[in-house]
């Protein structure tokens, strides 16, 4: 029997946005399925993790005072820290933690979700772009492995940091559907959320690049019986006024029956809403790798996405889909065409699985 691999995870980073939470949940499940032992490094102000079933949890111990700890670290190369944290000797791999923060025998892995600040700089301030550039280059230098979510992202990484190209790996992350989703009935969903029998599902946080305003405009041009159901956190910290603008658009154009804004709903119920929908859409201008598209693929749903490099990579081999140019009239025509089309039950789903143990070598 293979020796279990002990991996230490700092999960604080993943709670900054819903996509990060989803990534952590799914890669943790993948690790569990391959026999990894999951250790959590709990940060002082981190939220309680109720999503991932960690095997062990540690609070990092530091000598006091904190300011003096930095001097000790430089002088003793972490010797004092290791005395206070003896559990580190059992760790093989760290995830989102620099190896020079712990011990040299630990292989360090860093996930970089995307290079949105490079490909869509208009969404970021100059300070944010500079901060990311500095951080990402430091990641490339400090970590033993950099994990990317697509080959598109890996190409960008290798061009930016050729000195670290040999350390880049691609994990097109997989998802799994919780068993409780299949116990939720269509009748329950329709009654609880007051939904029509047929609808389109758009599961996404209200980041501006997700193109909610664009798809709301599209809905003005499709026939009345077609209803768009939106789930996801109604917030974009970079554009705090955006959610107000979207709600005013729906109100001012009398679209409240055609566009249903549900906000954040329990994850299992969001998946049930997706499962019973006619079509799932993702008109986002940018994705690192879409969790919701992976979920829709598992359900065999009809999927409509904007025609981007990531969606072309992610939907390769999946037959019941359409990649659409950024044209509202074209989107309206395709939505109307797909709405009555029943999803194929034996769809061609990309079933390629990645072995993380091999990837982390």
N, C-alpha and C positions, 0 to 999 in steps of 0.2 A: 504494500500500500504506500502511495506517495506521502511524504511528510507534509503536514498541513502548512500552509503559508500564512504567517501572521502579518496582517496589514494594519497600520496605524493611520487613521483618517481624522483630519481636522475638518469637520463638517460646517464650520462657521461660514465659509465663503458661499456655499450652495444656497443659503437662505436669503440671499440678496434679491432673488427673483424666482418666479415659479418654475421657469425652465431649469434652473439650477437644482431646485428641490426634486424635480422629476428625474434629472440626470443621476443625482445621488441615489435616489430610491432604486432606480433600475440597474445601475452598475453594482450596487450593493447586493441586490438579488442575484445578479449574474455571478458575482464573487462567491456568494453563499453556495450557489449551485455547483461551483467548481471546487468547493472544499476550503476556501479561504476562511481564516478565523479573523473576525472583524473587531478591531480595537478602536475606541473613540477617544480622541484627545479633546477633552471638554475645556472650552475657553470660558473665562469668568462671566462674560456677559452674553454668552451664546444662548439661544432659546432651547428649551427642552426638546429633544429629538424624539418624536413619537412615530416617525415614519419607518426608520431603519431599526432592525433587530440586531443591535450590537452585542457581541459576546462579552466584551469587557469595556469598562469606561474608566478613564483616569483624569484626575485634575493635576495639571502641571505644577510641580513644586519649585519654588524659587527661594534662594537665600534672601534675607532681608538686610538692608533696605533694597528696593528694586534698582535704584540708581547704582548702588555698589555692585549689583549682580552683573552689570555690563563690564565692569572692570575685571571682576573675577573670571568672567567668560573668556575675555581676551588673554588673561594671564594663564589660566589653567585649562584652556581649550575644552571647556565643558565638564571638567572633572567634578566640580561642585554640583553642577546640575544633575549629573548622572547618579551621584550619591543620593540625591533627593528623589530620583525617579528610577528606581532599580528595575522596574518592569520593562525598561527599554531594551534590556538584553534579550528579551524574547521576540523582539520585532524584526521582521525580515525586510519589509517594504513600508515606506511612508507615502501617503497620498495627500498632496497639497501642503507638505511640510518640507522645507529645505533640509537636506541631510546634515549640513553644518550646524543646524539647530539642535541636533540630537546626537548621533553617533555614526562614525564612519562606516560601520558594517551594514548600515541600513541603506537599501537602494531607494532613491527618492523619485517620485513621479509627480508631474504637474500637468493638469488639464488646462488647456487654453480653449475656451468655447468657440471663438471665432476671431476674425480680424475686421470687425465692422468699422472700427475707427479708421482703418486703411481704405476700405472699399466704399464707405459712406461717411466721409469726414464731416459732411454738412450736419450730421446729427450730434456732433460733439463740439464742445468748446475747445479752444487751443490748449488750455490747461489740461483738459481731460485727455486729449490726443498725446500731448507730451508725457503725461503720467503713464499712460498705457505703453507708449513706446519704450520708456525707461524700464517699466516693470517686465514687459515681455522679453526684452533683451537680457535682463537679469535672470529671468526664468530659464532662458536658453543656456545661459552660462552655468547656473547653479545646480540644475536638476539633472539626474542621470537619464531620465526619459521624459520627453514632452509628448503628451497624448493629445491628438487632434481628432476632431469628429468627422472629418471628410478628407478625401484626397485633394480637393480644391484648397482646403485650409493648409494641408501639408505642403503643397506647392508654394503657397505664399510664405509659410514659415521657412522653408528651405532657401527661398530667394532672399529673405530678410536676414537669416542667420545661417549662412552656409557652413560656419564653423561647428554648428550643432545639428546639421542635417542627418548625420548618422544616428542621432539620439531620438529622432522624431518617429512616432508610431501613429497609426490610424485605427481608431475604434469607432466604427459606425454603430453607435450604441443601439442595443436591442431593448425592447420593452416587453413586459408581461402584463396580462390582465388579471387583476385580483379576482379570486373565485366569487366573492360576494356580488360582483357586478352582474353575474348571470342569474342571481336570485331576485334582482330588481325587475319588476314587470313593466311593460310598456304602459299599462293602465295607470300604474302608480306615478310614473313620470309625467304622463299627460295631465293627470289630475293635480298633482302637486304644483306643477309649473304652468298650468292652464295653457297647454300647447295644442295646436291643431294636430290632426292625425299624420299629416305629412309636413316635413320641414327640412330646411338646410341648416347644418350646424357649422358655426364658426367659433372654434374654441381657441381663444388667444387673449393674453393680457393686452391692454390698450396702449401699447407702445406705438408711437406715431408711424414707424416704418412698417407696422403690421397692416396698414392701409384700411382701417375701418371706415374712414371718411370716403375713400374710393368705393368700397363695396356698398356703403349706404347709398351712394349716388347711383350705383348699378341697380339697386333694388327699386329705385323710383321708376325704372324702365322695364321691369318685368311684370307679368300679369299678377293681379291681386291675390289669387289663391296661394301663391308661393310665399312662404314665411321663412325669414332668416332668424335663427336662434343664436344669440351670442352669449358665450360663457367666458369668464376670465376676469381677473382683477381690473377694475376700471381706473387705471392709474398709469401715468408716465411722469416720473419725477423730473425729467428733463423739460417736459412741456406740461406743467401743472394745469394749464387752462384747457388742454386738449379734450379732456373728458366732458367738460362743460359744453364745449363747442359741439361735440358729437351728440349729446343729449338734446341740445337746442335744435340741431339739424333734424333729428327725428321728430321732435315736437312741431317745429315750424313747417315741416312738409307732410304732416299728418301720417306718419309712417309707423305709429305705435303698434298697429295690428300686423304690419308686414315685417317689422324688426322688433324682436323681443329681446330686451336686455336683462339677462338674469344675474349678471355679476359673478362673483365667486360662488361656486356651489361645491358641496362635498365631492371629493375626487371620484369616488365610486359612482355617484350620480351623474357627474359630467361624462364619464365613460358610458353610462347607460343612455344618456341623451344622444351621444354619438352613435351608439349601437343601433338605436331605433330610428335614426335619421335617414332621409333619402340620399343625401349628398353631404360630404364633408368638404369644406373649402379652406384654403390657406392662400390668400392673396398677398402675403408678406413680400416686401421688397428685399428682405434679407433674413437669412436663417443660418445658424451654425450647423444644426441638424435638427429637424423638427420632430419633437416627441409626439405631437398630435398626429402627424402624418404616419409615423410608425404604428400608432394605436389604430388609426383608421385602416391601415393595411391589414392588421391582424383581424379586424372585423370584416374584411373584404368589401369595404365601402367604395362607392364611386367617389373619387377624389379630384377636385379641381384646384390647381395651384398656378401662381404666376410663373411664367417661363424664366427661371433663373438657373444658374449653374448648379446650385445646391439641390434644387428640386429635380433637375435632370439626373443628377447622380443618385438621389435618394429614391426616385421612382423608376429607375432602370429595371426593366423586367416585369414591372407591375402593369397589367393590361388595362384595368378598369380606371383609367385616369385621363386627364387632359391638362396639358400645360398651355396656358393662355397668355397672349401678349397683353401689355398694359393698355388695354383699350376698353372703355366702359361698355360700348355697344356690343363688342364681341363677347365680353363677359356675360351680358344680359342674354344674348342668344344661346350661349353654351349652357348657362344655368337653366334656361327654359327647356333645352333639349335633354339635359341630364336629369331633371327633376322627376320626370315620370319613368325614367329608366330604372328598372330594378337591378340592384347590385348583383353581379355574378357570384354564385355560391362557391364555385371552384376556381377562384381567381389565381392568377400566376403571381404568388407572393415570393419575394426574394427571401429565401430561407437560409442564406449563408450565415453561419454562426462563427463567431470569433472566440478562440481559446485565449483567455486572458493570461493564463500561466505562460503560454508560449510568447504572447505579446510583450510580457514584462521581462523577458530574458535579456 
